[in-house]
Amino acid sequence: MMLCCVALCCISDGPSNDVIRTQVVRMYADFVSDVDPRGGLLDWLIQEEVVTLEMKERVVAEPSTSRERCRRLLDALFSSSNPRAFVVLRRALIREKKSWLVERIDCSAVTVTVTATPAADAAARPLNDGQHLSLILHTV
């Protein structure tokens, strides 16, 4: 009997609010460099009642750069008590065609330890010590 690790990505209907929040923190620098909330992103967040009109005005206040606006938006989301804030943010990113950000959020690696036992099929080769089995799942 031997242990191996399997990396699982993209679980069922998408990650939970907490998982998305954690991923946004992990990719904070990339997020603020690629997202300008003045576009449709804020519109989606307002429509879904995650961001108020007052918050929107603070986010887009001038003079500011797109990074400053994005930081203000993320500050508002991180301090929000809305239990759907980051789920809605992820959906807004999909609608705004920020697919590479969504893929990074969705493919947060979850490590699971599984036990490998020799197969009954003589042609199957069990993993040797030090070998790893990687499995990447994508939702459709």
C-alpha positions, 0 to 999 in steps of 0.5 A: 500500500502506498500514499499519493497526492491528487490535486483537485480543481474546480469543485461542482458549481464553483468555489464557495464565498470563503474560498474565492475570498481567500484566492483573491487575497492570494492573487491581490497584486495581479487582481489590482493590476488587471481590473478597473472597477469603473467598467461593468464590474461595479454595475454587476455588483450594484445590481446584485446588491453587493455594492451600494451607490455610496460605495461606488462613489467612493471606489471611483472617486477622482483623482485615482488610478485603476489600481487605487480604484480596485484597492478601494473596491476590494477593501469594501468587499473584504469589509462587507458582511454580505455572505455572497460578495465574492461569489457575485464578484466571480460571476461579474468577472465571468460577465466582464470576460476576465477568464484568466482571473476566474480560472485562477480563482476556480483552480485553487488546489485542494490536496487530498491524500488517497491510498493506492492499492495494487489493481487486480489487473496485472497490466496495471502498474502501481505508482512507485514511491516518489511518483505522484498522480495529478488529476485536474478537473474542470467544470463545464 
